[in-house]
Amino acid sequence: MTTLREQITAQTVVALTGATPAGNNVFRSREISITRDMVPAIVVMPETLQTSRMGQGTDRHELVLVLEVFVRGDPWDSIADATAEVAHRVMMKDPTIRVYALDVRRVSAEYEAQEADRTAGTLSARYAITFLTRSDDLAVQPV
């Protein structure tokens, strides 16, 4: 069994694949460049995980996942926004993510233009996902 952090991250990729204008161009922690013919594309990466003690035998975690939306076109930020809006609905409503999470909320977004022969850019949206585990097992929710 994998940790709940991993299950949430993997389910986010599954939920976004085919559900946004990025289609099947949804990747997990991709380090290889997104090519021109792959946009729009979304890369899902865990950024931070904060843990605190909730009570005897229970830990509370806040996972920050980054959804990077890669696009080309004019105006690139408007194109990215359309993809990010659909991705946001998926993040907020996916039933499997909601089984694991106590709370899901978007906490920030950054826009970065990139040099290219055609206008390109990246919108990075950060989501804080709160979930509980047993203190002795990161793969199990407390009963």
N, C-alpha and C positions, 0 to 999 in steps of 0.2 A: 504494500500500500504506500502511496506517496503522501507527502504533507498536504494539509489543506491549502497552504500557499500555492503549491504546485497545481493542485486540482483547480483552484480558482483561476490561475493564470492560463492553464490549458483550456479550461472551459470558455474563457474569454475569447481565445483564438477560434475555437469551434463555433461559438455563438456569432462572431463577426463574419466568419467565412461565408460568402454568398449572400449576406444580409445587407450589405452596403454597396454604394457605387464602386468600391474596390473589388467586388466580386470575390474571386478565389485568391487574390493577391493580398492575403493576410498572413503575416509571418511572425514567428516567435523569436525575439532577441536576435534579429538578423544583423550580422556585422558586414555582410557583403553588400555592396552598393545596389540601390534600386535603379534598374535601368530604365531608359526612356519608354520602352514598350510595356513596362510593368505598372505604370501609374494610371489611375490612382492606386495607391497601395497603403496598407496599414501595418505597422510593426508594433507588437505588444511586448513590453519589457517591464519586469519588476524593477522598481527603483529603490525603495526602502521598505523595511519591516520593523515596526516598533512594537515591543511587547511589554505588558505590565501585568501584575498579579491581580486577578479579579476576586479571588477567594481561594479557600483551601481546595487545591486540586484543579483550579481553572485559571487559564491565562487568556488575556484579551490582546488581540493583535490588530494593528492597523497597517495594512499593506498598501503601498502606493504603486499603482500600475500606470505606466506611461503608454498612451496610444499615440504613435507618431503617424500622421497622415501626410503622405507624399503626393504632390500633384504637380501638373504643368498646365499652363494656359493663362489667359488674361481675363479678369484679375485672379491671380492664383489664390489669394486669401478667400475670395468668395467661393471658388471651386472647392477649396479645402473645407470651408465651413459647411457646405452641403453634405460632404461625406462625414464630417465630424458630428453633425446633427443626427444623422441616422445611426451612427455608432453609439451616440449618447443614449438614444432610445433603447438600443439593444442592451447596453450596460445596465440601464435602470430596470429593465423588464425581464431579462432572461431568467426563467424559472430555476434553472440549475444553479446559477450564480446566487440567486436569492435563497436557495436551500443552505448554502454555506455561509452567507453573509448576514450579519445583523443590520448593516448599513452600507450603502454605496452612494458616493457623492463625488461630483467633479469639483476639484479644489483649485485648479488653475489651468491656464492655456497660454502657450507662447507661440508666436508667429515668427518664422525666419525665412526671409527671401534668400534664394540661392542663385549664384551666377550660372547662366545656361544660355544657349542660343534661343531658347524660348522661355518665357517667364516660368519660373519654378519656385516652389516653396514647401515648407514643412510646418504643419500645425501640430504641436505637442500638447495633448490634453492629459492632465494627471487626475487619476481617480483614487480616492481613499476608500478602501474596502475594510470594514471592521468585521472580525470574526473571532470566535472562541475556540480554544482547544483544551484538552486535558493537559495539565502541567507535565505529566509523564509520557504523553504521546501526541506529537504534532500532527498526526493523521486522523485523530478522533475528536469529535465534538463532545463536550460534556453532556451527560444525560439529564 
